[in-house]
């Protein structure tokens, strides 16, 4: 009976481990701002990320399935506009009367002023972000779900291994 339970346990362990998948790539940057890479267009539940880089690298993963503009979720730009803000304050005024005494008055009011709001790009937040020091190897255990796929942005050349469970 003990052997039966042991064999069932081992079979379950091997079956559970066989559902994992792996993506391995060497990402080379094309410009100073980094480069965008499409790793998969399938749903992925990432449980481990391994990074190796010659120079310090910052790697971000986005829940996206395209790399063309608008890449990783940058979907629109809000133009600059003028706005109005206000805050509650006290107005303090004074005057000198005919008798030469200074009179002070404090009144409550609302101060209104105009503002200028600069243009903004609305970008998708990263699903996961990792760093690796230059000339080192880093392993990150994570629990990140990417529904549409995985797009990676890297600031420098980096080797990436993504361990995930597909379709969950």
C-alpha positions in Angstrom: 0.0 0.0 0.0 2.9 2.3 0.8 4.4 1.7 -2.6 1.1 2.5 -4.2 0.8 5.9 -2.5 4.5 6.7 -3.3 4.0 5.8 -7.0 0.8 7.9 -7.2 2.6 10.8 -5.5 5.5 10.6 -7.9 3.1 10.4 -10.9 1.3 13.4 -9.7 4.5 15.3 -9.2 5.8 14.5 -12.7 2.4 15.4 -14.2 2.2 18.7 -12.5 5.7 19.7 -13.5 5.1 18.8 -17.1 2.5 21.6 -17.5 5.3 24.3 -17.3 6.7 26.1 -20.3 9.8 28.2 -20.9 10.8 31.2 -23.1 14.5 31.9 -23.5 15.9 34.7 -25.5 18.8 37.1 -25.9 17.5 40.7 -26.2 19.8 43.2 -27.8 18.9 46.9 -27.7 18.8 48.8 -30.9 18.8 52.4 -29.5 19.6 54.3 -26.3 16.0 54.1 -25.0 15.9 50.3 -25.1 14.1 47.8 -27.2 10.7 46.1 -27.3 10.4 42.3 -27.7 7.3 40.1 -28.1 7.9 37.0 -26.1 4.5 35.3 -26.5 0.9 36.1 -27.7 -0.6 33.5 -25.4 -1.9 33.7 -21.9 0.8 33.0 -19.4 1.1 32.7 -15.6 4.7 33.6 -15.0 6.3 32.0 -11.9 10.0 32.6 -12.4 12.2 35.0 -14.4 16.0 34.6 -14.9 18.1 37.5 -16.1 21.8 37.8 -17.1 23.4 41.0 -18.4 26.8 42.4 -19.0 25.7 45.9 -17.9 23.0 46.9 -15.4 19.6 46.3 -16.9 16.0 47.3 -16.1 13.5 44.8 -17.7 9.7 45.4 -17.7 7.1 43.0 -18.9 3.7 44.2 -20.2 0.4 42.4 -20.7 0.3 43.1 -24.5 0.4 41.1 -27.7 1.8 43.7 -30.1 5.1 45.6 -30.4 4.1 48.1 -33.1 3.1 51.6 -32.2 1.2 52.0 -30.0 3.5 49.4 -28.3 3.0 48.1 -24.8 -0.3 50.0 -24.3 0.7 53.6 -25.2 -2.7 54.3 -26.7 -3.1 58.0 -26.8 -1.6 61.4 -26.0 -3.5 64.0 -24.0 -2.6 67.5 -25.4 -1.6 70.3 -23.1 -4.5 72.3 -21.7 -5.3 75.2 -19.4 -7.1 74.5 -16.2 -8.3 76.3 -13.1 -7.5 75.5 -9.5 -8.6 77.0 -6.2 -8.1 76.8 -2.5 -9.7 78.2 0.6 -7.8 81.1 2.2 -8.1 84.1 4.5 -8.0 87.6 2.9 -6.4 90.1 5.2 -6.9 93.8 4.4 -6.1 96.9 6.3 -6.7 100.6 6.0 -5.8 103.7 8.0 -8.8 105.6 9.2 -9.1 109.4 9.6 -8.1 109.2 13.2 -4.7 107.6 12.1 -5.5 104.1 13.5 -4.8 101.1 11.3 -7.8 98.8 11.0 -7.3 95.1 10.1 -10.0 92.9 8.6 -9.8 89.1 8.0 -12.3 87.5 5.7 -12.6 83.9 4.4 -12.6 83.4 0.7 -11.7 81.1 -2.2 -8.6 82.0 -4.2 -8.8 80.9 -7.9 -5.8 80.7 -10.2 -5.1 79.3 -13.7 -2.8 76.4 -14.3 -1.2 74.8 -17.4 -1.4 71.0 -17.6 1.3 69.6 -19.9 0.8 66.9 -22.5 0.8 63.4 -21.1 1.2 59.9 -22.7 -1.1 57.3 -21.1 0.9 54.1 -21.1 0.0 50.7 -19.7 1.5 49.9 -16.4 4.1 47.1 -16.4 2.9 43.7 -15.2 6.3 43.0 -13.7 9.6 44.8 -13.4 13.0 43.4 -12.7 16.6 44.6 -12.4 19.9 42.8 -12.8 23.4 44.1 -12.0 26.1 44.1 -14.6 28.0 40.8 -15.0 25.6 38.9 -12.7 22.7 36.4 -12.8 19.4 37.0 -11.0 16.4 34.7 -10.5 13.1 36.3 -9.5 10.2 34.1 -8.2 7.0 35.9 -9.1 3.3 35.4 -9.6 2.3 37.5 -12.6 -0.6 36.8 -14.9 -0.4 38.0 -18.5 -3.7 37.6 -20.4 -3.0 38.9 -23.8 0.7 37.9 -24.0 4.1 39.2 -22.9 5.9 42.1 -24.3 9.3 42.9 -22.8 11.1 46.2 -22.7 14.8 46.1 -21.9 17.2 49.0 -21.3 20.3 47.1 -22.4 21.4 43.7 -23.8 20.0 41.0 -21.5 19.5 37.3 -21.6 16.0 36.3 -20.3 14.5 33.0 -19.3 10.8 33.2 -18.4 9.2 30.1 -16.8 5.4 30.1 -17.0 2.3 28.0 -17.0 0.3 28.5 -20.2 -3.4 29.0 -20.5 -4.4 29.4 -16.9 
